[in-house]
Amino acid sequence: MTDSSASFTGTVTTTGRSSALLLEKPFFRANPEFKVKAKVTAHVVGPGFVLVAVDAESVSAADHDADPVAAAYLAFLERDMLQEPAQLTPFSAGSVAALDQLLEGVSVRDDELLPDDVTF
């Protein structure tokens, strides 16, 4: 697994009539999916922050629709759980009982679509 917490430096430059992000070579060695001529999509996630993803033809249409910020957060959680497994603690019996009480009478189906006005 690539260390997704690694940092790389670069500069904003121009190439022809376009602007470009120039990153140091170790970035590309550590992340071979960003090969020369790879198509990428940049998602602005906040002022001064961009998430860049490779547009791979092998990625399914469902994966292209995935939220890149949520995907990055889940990758962070995965990395943290792998690096610090001692920090993981199971739910207590009391927590499970409280969740059971909270969800009493709620039925859920895996194939049920959420309405458009539902937000998380």
C-alpha positions, 0 to 999 in steps of 0.5 A, a space after each residue: 500500500 502506498 503511503 498516502 500521507 507522504 508529501 511532495 513539493 512542486 510549483 505552478 508553472 506554464 506550458 505553452 498557453 496553459 498553466 500546469 502543476 509541476 511535481 517532483 519526480 519521487 511523487 510519480 515513482 511513489 504513485 505510478 498510476 499518475 503516468 505520463 499522459 494520464 488523464 486526471 480530474 482535479 476536485 477543489 475541496 476548499 480554498 487552496 486545496 485540490 484532490 487530483 484523481 486519475 481517470 482510469 478507463 478500468 474504473 467502473 462508472 459507479 466509482 467515477 460517481 463516488 465522492 472524492 472527499 469521502 473516498 479520501 477520508 475513508 482512505 485516511 481511516 483505513 491508513 490510520 487503522 492499519 498504522 494504529 490498531 491499538 487505538 481501535 476499541 470494540 463497542 461496549 455491551 452498553 453501546 450496543 444496547 443503546 444502538 438497539 434501542 435507538 433503532 427499534 422499529 426501524 426497517 432497512 432494505 439494501 435495495 432501497 433508494 434514498 430520496 433526493 432531499 436526504 443529506 448526510 
